Amino acid sequence: MIWELVIFLAGFGQESKSKKVHFNSNKNKSTDQLKIEGLNHHKGGNIELAKKSYESFIRRGVNDSDVLSNYALISHQTGDTKKALQLYEKCIDIFPNHSFSCCNLGYLYLTLGEVIKAEQATLKALEIDPKLANAHCNLGL
């Protein structure tokens, strides 16, 4: 099963103040359940619950490109750039052809003022997927 999460959409990942969701223990859930739950929470804007699902998934020692990349995206969006860098770099180290992680890492480097690293990561994303629109936008920036 392939999971893709669309990134950089307006409003994506912003927590709704009107929603109240109760978080259940993740101890008895399979890694597949945690991944699906995390993706659904993320898409629905429940950032804290998505983060908890992703963290539980990773603590089990399982590596998944979408979970690592999405957790990095949340970390970046919530201001934890150190964690975001670690997660993107881990994802790219394990999954070198994950274009979204390369693209997002490039954007993160750009926001940190590290233009050369930003360009390198963005060009790698375009090498993997020449049609990746966000990478073209990042390169333009």
N, C-alpha and C positions, 0 to 999 in steps of 0.2 A: 504494500500500500504506500503510495507516494503522497506526502503532505507538502503543500506549499502555502505560505502565508504571504499575502500581499502586504507590502511595506510602504510607508510614507503616504498613506491615504489620509485625507483630512479627517480628523476626529478619531482615527484609529488609535486604540490604546488609551483613550482618555476615559477615566473612570466616571461612570454616571453616578451622581450624588443621590438619585432617587431609588436606585436599586439596593436591595438588601439581600445578600446572599450568605448563607451559612456554610462554613467550610467544614467538611467532614474529614476525619482522619484518613491519611493516605497509606497507612501501614498495611492494610489488606488489599490494596489495589494493585493490579498488574501494571507493568511499565507501559503497556499499550493504553490502558485506561488513563494513566497519569498524563500521557502525551495528548490523548484526545481531549481530556479535561482541560489541560493547560491551553491547548490551541483554542478550544471553545471559549474559555474565560478571556483569553487574549483578544480574540475577535470581538467578543461582547463588551470589551472595555473594562473588565474586572481584573485590573493589573495585579493587585495584591494576590488574588487567588491564582492567577496564571503563574505568577512568580513562585508561589508555594508548590504548585504542581510541578513546575520545571525543576525546582530545587530537589524535591522528593525523587524525581526521575533520575537526576544526576547523582544524588547521594547513593543510589543503588549501583553505581559503577557502570551504567550503560551510557554509551556515547551515541548520540543521534544528532545529525547536522541541523535539523529543524529546531529541536529543543535548545541546543547550544546557541544557535543564531538568534532565536526568538528571545531567549533569556538575556542575551547580550543587548538586543534591541531595547528591552525593558530597562535594563541597567543604564543604558545610554539616556533613554527618555527620562529616567528618574534622577539623573545626575551622578550616578556611580560610574564615572568614566573608567576608573581603574578596573572594576569588575568587567565592564563591557569589553575593554581591550583584552583582558585575559580570556574571556569567553570566545571572542571572535578569533583570536590567535590560536586557541585550542581547537576550535572548529576547523580552521583552515589547515592546521597541522595534521589533523586526523582525516579531514575531507578536503583535500587541496582543490578540488573542482567545484566547490560550493560557491557559485558566483555571487549569491546574495550576501554571504558573509564577507567576501572580498569587497564588494560594493559598499556595504555598510561600514566596514572597517575604514575604507577610504574616506567616507564621509565623516566618521568620527575623528580621524586624523586631521581632516580639514578644519573641523570645529576647534581642534586643539592647536591650530596654527602650524601643523607639521605638513607643509605643502608637498614636499618630496615624497614622504611616506604615503600621503593621500593619493598622489598621482600614481605611484607604484601599485598600490592596492587596487585602485580603480582600473588601471590598465590591465591588471591580472583578471579582474572581473570581466572586462571586455574581451580578453583573449579566450576566456571560458565560454562566454555568451555574448557574441558581438551585437545582439539585438536587445541587450538589457538596457532599457530606457533610463532607469535611475543612474546607471553608471555613466551614460552619456551626459546626463544633467550634472552629475558630480564633477565630471571632467571639465565641463564648461565653467563651473564655479571655480 
